[in-house]
């Protein structure tokens, strides 16, 4: 137990150091991302119906700001396993959800999601998990932080530090934040033609259908949060995005990767990557999936396995078809439906099987 506590404290210290290196940060550190995550786990169309089968609202907005207090988790398009801090969450092929993590530090437990059905996408924060249903509605494991009851026509979701973002089937974006926030703070009201989005700590990134990218800082404390993570105006030919804590990563159609933002621990050192088919930005690291099923990583994961850290923790992985990088570990989904992790303390996935394939 002492070793586990020290591991958590180390991860928190790394995040504090990380924010300090940029000259500031959000009102709180990231507690323990992907894809993210990360870009949105999208690709599943809404049928425009709510859970009762009635026609859903076209705008999908809430009447009042949603309550949210989450921590970053990176995730990618189609990723059906998400990682954050002290737990890992996945979707099984039958649309139910499985959770594994440390009993003390894992805020989302299996009993919190036992009644979830028909889930096509998930995203994890430190305090809760969000699930997207095939009918375009959203469920959450702890509604003390976020009430998604009036979100409809949603085709993708991602949770960040202060907000959750959803892409609607009309290409617009819906955002929910903590009660002291309003949607106007997130500067995404005029976004259109969006096919994927990703929430970071204090910024949101959107991928447009023409392969360009838009990004916005939240208004509150935006100057202290600005480390260049929104410098995406010149990005083109992008097919996937992932927002980290203070950096943003984009995958180009030719399999190369671009990144912008703070470079502590080298998480933006992706210029030499080629043949990449998926990306995930963690808090202190970036993960890439190659077309041959192997995985590359740069930066500091905050977790060790067999004495290895960062890029070395995933260098022996093979037959991987989806990835997700969080704060303190990375997970990979194999083609046989089993799951790999860089640190089982944050979710023992050794017995997992029959996990939903991406975009299936």
N, C-alpha and C positions, 0 to 999 in steps of 0.2 A: 504494500500500500504506500509506503514512504517513497518508493521508487516511482510509483505512478503519480503521486502528488508533485514530486520534483519535476517530472516530465511536463505536467500541465503548467507549473510555474515557469519553466524554461520557455515553453511556447508563448506564454503571455509576455514574458520579458522580451522575447524576440520581436513580437508585434509592437511593443512600446518603443523599442529601439528603432524599428522600421519606420514608425510614424515620426519619431523625433528627427530622423535623418532627412525628412522632407520639410522640416520646420513647422510641423503641426500635425493635425489629424482631426478626426471626428470627435464627438463628445465622449466616445468610449472606444476602447480597443476591440478588435475582433476576438471574441472569446475563446476560440479553440479551433468552404466555396466551393464550381464547376460547373461548369461548368459553366456555381456556377451554375452556377453556372452556369457559369458558366454562360455562351449564347444560350438562347432559350431552348428548352427541350421540346421543340415544336415538331410540326409535320403531321399533326393529327387534326383534321378539320372538325369544326363544330357543326352540329345539326341545328343550332339555334333554339334548342329547347332547354328549359330548366329541369330540375330534378323531378318535378311533378309531371312533366310532359307538356306543360303549357309553353306557349311561344315566349321566348326570352326577349328582354329589352334590347334594342339595337345598340344603345350607347354603352351598356355594360358598366356604367359608373355607379358608385355608391352615392347615397344621398348625403352622407357625412363622411369625413375622412376616416379611413380604416385605422384600427389600432394595431400597431406593429412595433415589436422590439426584437429585431433579429440580428444575427451575425452572418457575415459573408460566407457563401459557399459557391464555389465555382462549378459550372456544369456546361455541357455541350449539347448541340442538337442531337436528339435521339438517345442521349445517355439515359439508361434505365437503372443506374446505380448512382447514388450521390453520397458524397463524403463530407463530414464536417466534424472537427474536433473529436468528441468522444462517442460518436455513433456513425453508423453507415446504414443507409436505407435503400431498398431496392424494390422493383416491381416484379412480381411473378407473372408467368405467362397467362394466368387466369385473371389478371387485373387486380389481384390482392397485393398487399404490401408487407414486406418483411423488414424488421429493424434489429440491429445488433449493436451493442455498445457497452461501455463501462457503466455499471449500475449507479455509481456515485455521480459521474460527470455527464453521462448521456442524458440530455434533457428530454429527448423524444424516446418513448418506450414502446414496446410492441403493443401493449394494451391501448395506447393512444390511437392506433391505426387499425385495430382489429376489425372494425366495421366498415373499412373503406372497400369499395367495390368499383369495378369498371374504370380503374385508374390507367391512364395512358402516359403520364409524365409526372415527375416529382422534382422537388427542389428542397434543399435542407438549409435551415438556419441553425444557430446555436440553440435557440429556445423552442423551435417548433419545425414541423415539416408541412409543406403544401403539396397537395395532389391535384392534378388536372384530370377531370373525368371526360369520357368520350363525348358527352353532350355539351361540352364547353363551359361547364360550371367548375367551381373550385372548392376543395375541402381543406381544412387545416387541423393539425393535431392539437392545438391549444388556442382557442378563440379569445383568450385574454389579451393576446398580442395583435391579432389580425382577424377581422371579420370579413370574409369574402362572399357573404351571402348574396350580394347583388351583382357579382361579377358573372357575366354571361358572354357567350360568343367568343370565348377565349380559346386560343389555339397554342399558346406557349406561356410559360411562367418562369420566373427566376427570383430568388430572394437575396437581398443585400443587407447591409448593416442597418440602415434606417428605413428601408422600403422594400416592397415587393412589386415587381413589374409584370404586366401581362400584355401579350399581343392579341388583339381581336382579329377576327376573320376579315375585317374590312381594312386592315393595315394600320389602324390607329393603336394607341397604347393607353392602357389604364394603369395607374399607380396608386398604391395604398401605403400610408406611412403611419407612424405613431400618432397619437391623438393630438400632440402639440404641433404636428406638421399639417400642412394643407397641400393639395395636389399642385398648386401653383409653384411651390418651392422646387419642384423637380424639373421644371423647364422642358417638358415634353409635350405640352398641349398641342403644339402645331405640327407634331411629327405625323407624317403620312407615308403610305406605301412601305410600311415596315413589315419584314417577314421574320425577324428574330430580334430579340433584345436581351441584354444581360445587365444585372444590377451589381455594382461594386459596393465599396464602403460608402462613398459620398458621390458617386457618379453613376449615370446610366448610359448604356451604349445601345444603339439601334442599327440593324443591318437593313438597308433598303433593297428593293428587288433589282435595282440596276447595279448592285455590287458596291455601292458607296456606303459610307458609314457616318452616322451622326452621333454626337455625344454631348452630354450636359452634366455640369456639376449642380448639386442642390444649392439653393441660394444661401442657406444658412452656413456660415463659416466657410464659404466657397474659396476665399483667398488662401486660407490655411490648408485647404484640401487640394489645392491645385499643384500637382507635381507633373503636369504634362500628360496625364492619363486620358485627356480628352482631345489631344492633338491628332485627330484622325481625318482632318478635312481633305488631305491629299490621298487618302487610301482609295484604291479602285480594285475592281475584279476580286472582291472579297466574297467568300462563300460561308464563312462562319466567324463568330466573334465570341470573346470571353472576357469579362471584366473581373480583374482581381481587386486587391485592396486598394492599391494606388498605381496599378498598371493595367493596360488593355492589350489584348492580343487578337490578331486577325489572321485567318487562314485564307490564302489566295487560291484561285482555281488551278494554278500550276503546281500546287503542293508546297509552296514556300510559305513562310510565316513572317509577319511584321508585328512589332510591339512598340509601345510608347508608354512613358511614365517613369516612375522612380526605378533605379537600376540596382538598388541594394540587393546583395546576394546574387546578382547577375540574372535575375528572372526575365530580363528582356534580351538576353544573349541568344536569340533564335535565328540570327541572320544566316547561319550555315545549314539550317534544317532544310531538307528536301524530302519529297515523296510523302508529305504529311497529309492525312485524311481527316484528322480530328484534333482539336486543341482544348485545353482546359487551363485556366489561370487560377492558381491557388493564391493564398495570401503572400507567401514568400517564394513561390516557385511557379514554373510553367511546365505543363506536360503536353507532349505531342504523340499522337498515334500514327505510325507509318503504315503504308499499304500492305506490308508483309506481315502485319500483326505484332511487330515489336514496338517498344515504347521508348521515347527519349524524354529527358527532363533537364531543366536548368534551375538553379536557385537553391533554396534551403527549405526542405519540407517540414522541418521541426520534428521529424520522427525518424527513428532508426530501426533497421531490421538486420540482424546478423552483423552488426557493427558497420553497416553501410548507410549512407545518407544521400539525399538529393538524387542526382541522376543515376547513381550507382544502385539505388534501391530498386529500380525498375529495369535495369539493363539486361536481366535474364528472362524477362517476361516474353512469352510468345503466344500466338494464336489469340491475341486480344482484339476485340471489335469495338469497344467503347471505353472511355476513361473519364474520371472525375477527380480533380484536385481540390482538397479542402485546405484547412489551416495546418493540420498536423499529420496528414496522411493522404495517400493517393490510392484510389481503387481502380481496378480494371475488370471489365466483363469479357469472359472468354466465349468463343463460338459454341461451346457445349453448354452454356448457361450457368457455368460456375464463375466464381469471383475471386480475384487476387487482391491483396492489400499490402501496403508497405509496413503496416503496424497493426496487429490484431488487437491491441489494447483499445483501439478506437472502433472496434467492431470485429468480432470473430466471425469471419465469413467462410470458414473452412467447410462448413456443412451446407452452404447455400447451393441450390441447384434449380434448374427450371426457371431462371431469371429471364424476363422478357427481353427479346432481341430488339435492337434499335429500330424504330419506325415500323414495328410489326403490330 
